[in-house]
Amino acid sequence: MSVVYGLLAILLAVFYVKSKGNVLLTSVMKGVGAAVVGLLLSIIFKMSKNTIKDLKAALFALTAFFALALFKLNPIGLILTSGILGLLVYGRRT
């Protein structure tokens, strides 16, 4: 099924590139883009309520945000490093 989604994404990308100068499509994409940002903010809000429960977790989140936004660090490396630091900071407790 993921192959179908991949092909659909490629077809949509080709369509988007070919009709890039279309004023109607540009307007639609601005609206869609704004909606996607809203959906992402909603997901971030819900995840943060369940994940950030103490000052340490808040510091992890802020550090990761600034490391990505300002310094453009590798996200996978940041996730792995955060996991290792989480083990050191929180220990093996659950």
C-alpha positions in Angstrom: 0.0 0.0 0.0 2.9 2.4 0.7 4.0 2.0 -2.9 0.7 3.4 -4.0 1.1 6.4 -1.7 4.6 6.9 -3.0 3.4 6.9 -6.6 0.6 9.2 -5.7 3.0 11.6 -4.1 5.3 11.5 -7.2 2.3 12.2 -9.5 1.2 15.1 -7.4 4.7 16.5 -7.4 4.9 16.3 -11.2 1.5 17.9 -11.5 2.6 20.7 -9.1 5.8 21.4 -10.9 4.1 21.5 -14.3 1.4 23.9 -13.1 3.6 26.1 -10.9 2.7 29.3 -12.7 -1.1 28.7 -12.4 -2.6 31.4 -10.2 -5.5 29.3 -9.1 -3.2 26.4 -8.0 -0.9 28.9 -6.2 -3.9 30.2 -4.2 -5.1 26.7 -3.3 -1.6 25.7 -2.2 -1.3 28.8 0.1 -4.5 27.7 1.8 -3.5 24.1 2.0 -0.1 25.1 3.4 -1.7 27.2 6.1 -4.0 24.4 7.0 -1.0 22.0 7.3 0.8 24.4 9.6 -2.3 24.5 11.8 -2.5 20.7 11.8 1.1 20.4 12.8 0.7 22.9 15.6 -2.3 20.9 16.9 -0.2 17.7 16.9 2.6 19.5 18.6 0.3 20.8 21.3 -1.3 17.4 22.0 2.1 15.7 22.1 3.6 18.3 24.4 0.8 17.9 26.9 1.5 14.1 27.1 5.3 14.3 26.9 6.6 17.5 28.7 5.8 16.9 32.3 8.8 18.4 34.0 11.5 21.0 33.6 14.0 18.4 32.2 11.7 17.4 29.4 11.0 21.0 28.6 14.7 21.7 28.4 15.1 18.7 26.1 12.3 20.0 23.8 13.6 23.6 23.7 17.2 22.4 23.1 16.1 20.2 20.2 14.0 22.9 18.7 16.8 25.5 18.8 19.4 22.9 17.6 17.2 22.2 14.5 16.0 25.7 13.9 19.2 27.7 14.4 22.0 25.3 13.8 20.3 22.9 11.3 21.7 19.8 13.0 20.8 16.4 11.6 17.4 15.4 13.1 18.3 11.7 13.3 21.5 12.4 15.1 19.6 14.7 17.4 17.0 12.0 18.2 19.7 9.5 18.9 21.7 11.9 21.1 18.5 12.9 23.0 17.7 9.2 23.6 21.2 8.6 25.1 21.0 11.8 27.1 17.5 10.8 28.3 18.9 7.5 29.6 21.7 9.4 31.4 19.4 12.1 32.9 16.4 9.9 33.8 18.2 6.7 34.4 16.5 3.3 33.9 13.4 4.2 35.8 10.0 4.2 34.2 
